[in-house]
Amino acid sequence: MMCCAQPINIGLKPRKGVIGATCIFMLWTKQLVIVYMYLMSVGIVFVSYWANVSTMKAAIAAMTDHTQDGMATTQASILEDVLSLNLNRLFDPNSYGFVVLQNYALQCILAFLFMYVHLGPRYSLVQKLLPASFMGPSVLALLPLYTPILHHAPVFSALLPLALVKFMLWCSTVTVIQTIFGGYQHARNFVSNYGLSALVETEWVRLNVPTVLRTFWILRVLEHFLGFLAEHHGVQGNHSLYSLVAVGNLWTVTKTLLVSGCETVTAVLGMTSIVSYICHYIGCFFQWVLLTEDDDDKSIGTVSAILFYILALQTGLTTLDPEKRFIRLGRNFCLLFTALLHFIHNIVNPLLMSLSASHNPSFHRHVRALCVCAFLILFPVSLLVYLWSQYSMSTWLLAVSAFSIEVIVKVVVSLMIYSLFLIDAYRTTFWEKLDDYVYYIRAFGNTVEFCFGIFLFFNGAWILVFESGGAIRAIMMCIHAYFNIWCEARAGWSVFMKRRTAVNKINSLPEANAEQLHRLDDVCAICYQEMKSAKITRCNHYFHGVCLRKWLYVQDRCPLCHDILYKIEPEQPNESNIIDNMVEDIAVDPIDPLHFGSPTGKAWRKLLNIESEQIN
């Protein structure tokens, strides 16, 4: 039983430490100051006791001089040197008098610090006795007293401070319980009113967790760097600094620090916070280049952090050997940077559409957006050329290549649509085929994305079965298969069928001839542009065929009189059809038939797509 229980106790101690540290971390600032003051007072008591014990041992050893014959004789006390003002012997570093004077000065400092930080009762008598309690052993060491008295002096000296510490601990028990219960009540009420995610987000901001993790990681890396520098200095001597800044040694130091910076899960969290910080400012840089500000784009840092941490857990980064860990870390960074290219495209794409659709005459904004698009094309091409020239084909390289080609295709699609809108801006007549061209181009882009999603799924399945399996990889593959393959396929097919139905409805309506349009002499009530051709509804209203088709994505009633535009044979509805129709009506954008869902939903789906594909 003893042998079985011992490992359990050893395993429970770190857990208790983690739980205690987490509870302290969750405290408010005022409560945290009280905890730190209490810990400081406890630390001062133990430092004082340890210093007094060391001093008493030195005094006892010095007062008993062992002669060559083995006979012990008692040496004169230090009090005689004080009375005779024998300063040379008092301040001799080898004499125990110097040790006593050092301890006296230290105890004075500790006594005044304890008087300031201790949380016990501050009665006048207690405050006056505290300095005497701390400095008592140093004073007794000056006197020619018996050895047992000097030996037990530190214990009696620590009784008063320890009594104050213990008294404060027992008196604070009720306050601690009230604080814990109050925190529980606050969290419970907050969750019931706003939800668990709101509570987590609020506490995350209040505790400033990213800054704490960044500080922890920087201090950890700095500690390892100083250790490496000290070791290098012992080997190289005075020329260590010059040899350290050499190119080869600098690369070795950087490699060592990166490897040691992700040894544990906590260290990976700290590195994740650093990565999030850098990615956030990369996004801010491109926003500055594009002269745009969007709150949704500020989530780049958060999504990058989630992606990097999941990649680290999935690839078992902390369990690898140092050399393999560095290689895996480099590959994860490469995957992360290709994901950043998709994030940057999500920033520049709405801007391109806005500039082309709003007839913005600001030439420099067009140039900035086009320069960013050129970067999004040239950099992935350069990256692919370098990777394929340096590495042999592997599942990791295929994933990076697929993701890089996908971002190139997305940028090309955005530029083609941007060009079409610019051409339409300078046309004097209504371009009826524009909607069809935009639809075909976006259909091509979405088809390519869908094909790459399937490819990455099979690539991840190969990794899962033949290379490195794991629960996290399997879960992320299921998420990828559902959201980026099944949901996208279902939504795309729904859009296709709705467009096909709308085209059939429009084709069933009669076409207005030139005489009817001349007699009408009006504009389209949907787009407010001149009608060179038009469709006539059952209620005798005239609209552009393209405009009416977009309207049919929303409803089957006339925009002016709300009469039914197109009647079909009534079908007996059932619950399944009603739900499917509701989902389809929500999923289709009336302006853009290939926009699967609302803009916010599409953006988040793309972020999930990026995360899942990177993990595969």
N, C-alpha and C positions, 0 to 999 in steps of 0.2 A: 504493500500500500504506500509506503514512503517513497519507493522508487517511482511509482506511477504518479504520485501527486507532485513530485518535484518539478518535472517539466511543465506541468500545468501552471504552477506558481510562477515559474520563470516566464512563461508566455503571457501571463496575466499582467505582470508588472509593466511592460511597455504599453499594453492597452490602457491600463489605468493612467499612465503618464499622458498618453494621447488624449484621453477623455478629460483629464484635468486641464491640460493645456488648451483644449478646445473650449471648455467652460470659461476659463480666464479670458480667452480671446474674444468671447461673445459679450463680455461685460461692457458697460458704458464707461466713458472716460473717467467720471468721478469715482465709480466703483473700482476701476482699474488702478487709479492712483492710491486708493486705500490698500488694495492688495499688495502693490509694490512697496508701499511704506511698511507694511507688516513684514514682508519678506526681507526688506533691508534691515529692520530691527532684529530679526532672527539671525541674519547673516552677521551683523555686528557683534551679537553676543557670542557666536561661535568663533569668530576671528579673535575676539578679546580673550576668550578662554584658551584658544590654541596658542596665542602669543604669551600669555601668562605661564602656561605649562612649560613652554620652551625656555622661558627666562628662568623659571624656578629650577629646571634641570641644569641649566648652565651655572646658576648660582651654587647649587648643591655640589656640583662636580668641582667647581673652583675652590670652594671652601674646604674641601677634603683633599689634601696633597699626599700622594703615595710616594714614599721614599724608595730608594733602591733596595732596602732591607725588607720591603713589604709592609712596613709599619705605617699606619695611617695617622697623620697629624692634622690638626685643624688649623686652617689658615685664618689670619685676621680678616674681619669683615670689611666691607667697603666703607663703612661708617667712619673708620679711622682716616681713610684717604680724604673723605669729604671734610672732616673736621680739620685736618692738617692742610687742606687745600693742595693736595698732591694732584695737580691737574694732569701731569704727564701720565700718571698711572690711570687716572679716571678716563682719559680720552684715548688710551691705548687700545687700538682695535682688537688686540689679542687678549685683553683682560675682560673679565666678566662684568666689570663696572661699566664698560662701554655698552654692553648688551642690556644692562639694567636701565641705563639712561635712554637708550633707544626705545625700550619697551614703555618707559614712563611717558615719553613724548607720544608714542603711538596710542597708549591708553587714554591720554588727554584728548586726542582727536576723536577717538571712538566714543568716549563718554559724551562729548558735546554733540556728536552726530546722533547718538542714541536719544539724548534728551530732546532733540529736535524732531525725530521721525517716529518715536514710539507712540502708540495709540492708546496706552493705558492712562490711568488717572494721573493728572499732573498736579498733585498736591505739592505744597512748598517743601515739606520735609522730604518727600520722595525725590524731588528734583535736586535737593542738596546732598542727599545720600548717594545718588548715582555716581558722581565723579569719584567719591571716596571708594565706592564699590569697585569701580574699574581700575583705579590706581593703587588699591590696597596692596596687592602682591608686589608691585614694584617698590613700595615703601618698605614692606617687610623684608625684601631682599637686601636692604641696606643694613639691617640689624643682625647681630650675632645670635640668631634663634636656632632652636633645635630643627633638625632635618624634617621630622614629621609635620611640624607646623608649616614650614615652607612648602612641603609636598602637597598639603591639603588646602593651601591658601587660594589657588585658582578656583577650586570648587566652591568655596564659601563666597568668593568674589562674584561668581556668576549667579548666585541665588536670587538676588534682587532683580536684575534684568530679566532672568527667566521667569520669575513670578509675574512680572508685568506682562510678558509675552503670553504666558499661559492664561492669565486673567483676561486679557483681551480676546484670546481665542475662544474661551468659554462664553464670554459675554456676547460675542458676535454670532453665536450659533443661531439664535432666533432671527437675527438680521439676515443671515445667509439663507435660511429657509424661506423667509419672506421674499427675498430677492428672487430666488428660484421660482417660487410660486407665482410671483408677479410677472416674471418673464414668460412663464407658461400661459398665464391668463391673457397677456398681451398678444402672444403668438396665436392663441386659439381664437381670440376675437378678430384678429387681423385676417386669419385664414377664412373665417366664416363670412367676413364682409367683402374681402377683395380676392381671396384665393391664395393657394400655396405659392404659385409662381410670383405673385406680387410680393409676398413676404420674403421669398428668397432674394428677389431683385433688390428690395429695400435694404435687407441686411447686408447684401453684397456691397451696396454703395456705402452704407454706414460704416462698415468695417474696413472699407477700402482694401479689399482682398488683393486685387492685382498689384497695388503698390507694395503690399507686404510681401507677396511672392517675389516680386522683382528685387526688392531689397535683400531678401533671403538669398536669392540666387547670386546676386552681385557680391555679397559678403562671402558666400561659399567659394565662388571662383577666385575672389581676391585672396582668401586664405590659402587656396591651393597654389596660386601664383607666388605668394610670398614663400611658401614652403619649397616650391620648385626653385625660386631664386636663391634661397638659403642653401639648398643642396648644391646648386650649380656654383655658388660662391665657394663652398668648401672644396670643390674639385678644381676650379679654375683659378682661384685666388683673386688677385686685384684686377685681373683682366676679364672677370666674369661678365660685367655689364656690357663690354664691347663685343664679346663673343656671343652674348645673348641676343643682341639686336641684329645679328647676322641673319640673312634671309632664311637659310636652312633652319637655324635654331629658332627663329621667330615662328616659322611654320610648325615646328615641333611643339613649341609652347602652346600655340593656338589649338593644335590638334589635341594636346593633352588636356587643356582646359575644357574644350568642348566635350571630350569623352567623360571627364570627371563631372561635368555639369549635368549629366543625365544618368548618373549611377543609380539613383533611387527614384521612387515614384514622386516623392516630394520635390526632388531636384528637377524632375521632368515638368512638374507643375510650375516651378520657378522659371524654367526655360520657356515654357508655354506663355507665361506672362510677358517675357521679353519679346518673344515672337509676335504676340498680339500688339504690343506697343509699337514695334517697328512697322508691322503691316498697317496699323491705324494711320501712321504718318505717311506711309506710301500712298494710301488712299487720299489723305489730305493733300499731298503733293499734286496728285493728278486732278483733284478738284480745283486746286489753285491754278494749274495749267489750263484747265477747261473753263475757269471763271464760273464755277457753279457751286452751289451749296445745297446738299440734300441730306436730311437727317437719316434717311434709310441707308445711305451709303456709308454712314459712320459705323455700321455693324460689320464692316470688313474685318476689323480687328477681332471682334468677338467670334465670328465664324472661322477665321483663320486659326484662332486659338483652339477652338473645338476640333477642327480638322487635324491640327498638328498633334494634339494630345491623343486623339483616337488612333492616329497613325502610329504613335509611339507605343500605345498599349497593344495594338493589334500585331505589330511586328516584334513585340517582346524586347524593346530597346534596352531595358534595364538588365536583362538576363544575358545579353550577348557579351562575348569577349571584347576587350577594348578595340582591337583592330576591326572586327566585324561591326561593332557598335558605331564606329566612325563612318564606315561605308554606308550602313543603314541610315544613319543620321543625314548624310549627304543626299541620299536618295529621297528621304522624306522632305528635305528642304527643296529639292528639285520639283517634287510633286506639289508642294505648297506654292512654289512660285508660278507653276503653270495654272494653279487655281487662282492666284492673284490676277493673272491675265484675264480670266473670265470675269472676275470682279470688276476690273477696269473697263472691260467691254460693257458691263451692266451700267457703268457710269456714263460712258461716251455715247451709247446707243440712243437713250432718250434725248440727249442733247442734239444729236444729228437729226433725229426726227423733228425736234422742235425748231431747229434752225431752218430746215428745208420747208416745213409746213407753214411757218409764220412769216416767210419771206423776209427773214432778218437781214438787213443790209450791212451788219457789222462784219466786215471782211476778216478781221483778225480772229474772231471767234470761230469762223469756218476753218481758218488755217490751223488754229490750235487743235481743233477736233480732228482734222485730217492728219495732222502730225502724230497724234496719239494713235490713230488707226494704222498709220504706217509703222509705228513702233510695234503694235500688236500683230502685225504681219511679219515684219523683218526679224524681230527677236525670236519667235518660235521657229522660224526657218533656220536661223543661225544655230539655235539650240539643238535642233534635230540633226543638222549637219555635223555638229561637234560630237553629239552623243553617239551617232551611228558610226563615226570614224574612230571613236575611242573605245567603244564597248561592243561586245557581241550581242546577238539578239537574245532577249530574255523577256519574261512576262512584265517585269518592271519597265523595261524600255518600250515595250509595246503599249503599255498604259500611258506613259508620258507622250509617246508619239500620237496616239489616238486623241489624247486631250489637246495636244498642241495643234493638230490638224483641225480639230473641231473649233477651236477659237479662231483659226484663220478663216474657216468657212463662215462662221458667224459674223466676222468683221466684213468679209466680202459681201455677204447678204445685206448687212446694214448699209454699206457703201452703194450697192445697187439700188436699194430702195431710196436712199438719200438722193441719188442722181435722178431717179424718176420723179421724185417730188420737186426737185429743182427745175427739171424740164417742164413739169406741169405749172410751176410758178410763173414761167415766162411765156406760156401759151395764152393766147387771147380767147380761145374757145374751150369749151368743156371737153375734157379727155375722158371719154366714156370707158375706154379699155384700161385705164390706169388701175382700177380696182382689181381687174383680172391679172394684170402683170404683177402687182404687189402680192396677190394671193399665190401665184405660181412660184415666185421667188421665195416667199416665206415657207411655202409648202416644201420646197427643195431643202431649205435650211433645217426645218424641223424634221424632215425625213432623214437627213444626214445625222442630226443629233440622236434620233431614235436608233439608227443603225449602230452608231458608236456606243449607245447605251447597251444594246444587245451584245456587241463585241466585248465591251468591258465586263459584262456579266459572265460570259464564258471564260474570259481571261482570269477573272477572280475565282471562278469555279475550278479552273486548272490549278491555280495557286492553292486553293483550299484542299484539293484532293492529293496533289502530287508534291507540293512544296512545303507550305507551312499552314496547317489548319489551325483553327481556334474558334472559340465561341463568339468572340467579337466580330471576326471576319464573317462567320456564318450569319450572324444577326444583321450586319450591315448589307450583306448580299440580299437577304430577304427584303430589307427596306428598299434597296435599289431596285429589285425586281418589281416590287409593288408600285412604288411611286413613279419611277422613271421609265418603266416599261409598260406595265399593265394600265396604270392610270393615264399615262400619256397616249397609249394606243386607243383606249376607250374614248378619251376626250377628242383625239384627232378624228376618229371614225364618226363621232357624234357631230363634229363640226362639218365634216365632209357630207354627211347625210343631210344636215340642215341646209347647207349651201345648195346641194343638189335639189332638195325640195323647193327651196326658194327660186331657183332657176326655172324649175318646171312651172311654178306658179306664175312667174313673170312671163314666160313664153306663152302661157294660156291667155294672157290679156292682149287685147287688140293694140296694134301700133297706130299712133296718130300720124295722119298724113300732113303734108305741108300746108294745105288749106286750113285744116283744123288748128294747126299751131299758129298760123298767121291770124286767124280769127280770134284765137285765145289771147295772143300777145301778152303773155305773162311769164313769170319765172317759176322754176321748180320750188314748191313750198317747203322742200326739205333742205336743199343746198343753196337756194336763193340765187341760182345762176340761170342764164338764158337757156331755153330748151330748143335745140336743133332737132332732137328726136324725143319722143315721150311715149309712155304707156298710159292707156286709158283704163281706169278702174270701173267696177260695176256701178259705182256711184257717180260716174262721169267726172272724175277728177284726173288731172294730168300731172305726171311725175316722170323724172328721169328713171329709166329702167334700173340703173345701178343704184340710185338712191332708194328706190322702192325695194330692191332686193335686200339692201342693208336693213331697211325698216322691217322686213319680214323676218329677220333674225330675232326681232323682239316680239312682235305680235302680228296677227293676221287681220288687223283692222286698219281702216283708212286713217292716215295722220290728221285729216281735216274733219271728217264727219264721224269717224269711228265705226263705220259700217264694215261688215265682213268683206274682205277683199277676194277671198278664194274659198269656195265651199267644196268640201269633200264628203264622201259617204260617211255617215256617222258610225263610229266604232264603239262597241261596248267597252267602256273603260273598266279596268281593274286596278287594284291597289298598286301592282307592280308598275304598270304603265304610268300611273299618276306620279309615282316617285321618280321614275326615270325622266319624265318630262320636266319635273321640277329641277332635277339635277342638271339637265341639258340647258334649261332656260338660264340657270345661274351660271353655267360654265361658258356661255358664249358672250363675247363682247359685241355689242351692236355695231361698233365702228370697225373692229378688226376681227374677222371670223377666225383667224388663226391664233388669236390671243386667248389661250386656254385658261380662262379664269380671269379674275380681276387683276389689275396691275400689281397689287400687293401680294396676292396669292401666287402669281407667276414669278415674282421676284424670289419669294421664299422657296418655291419649288426649284428654281434654278440653283439656289444656294445648296439645297439638299442634293440636287443632282451633282453639283461640284463635289460635295463632301463624299457622296457614295462612290462616285467614279474614282476619286483619288484613293479611297481606301482599297478599292479593287485593284 
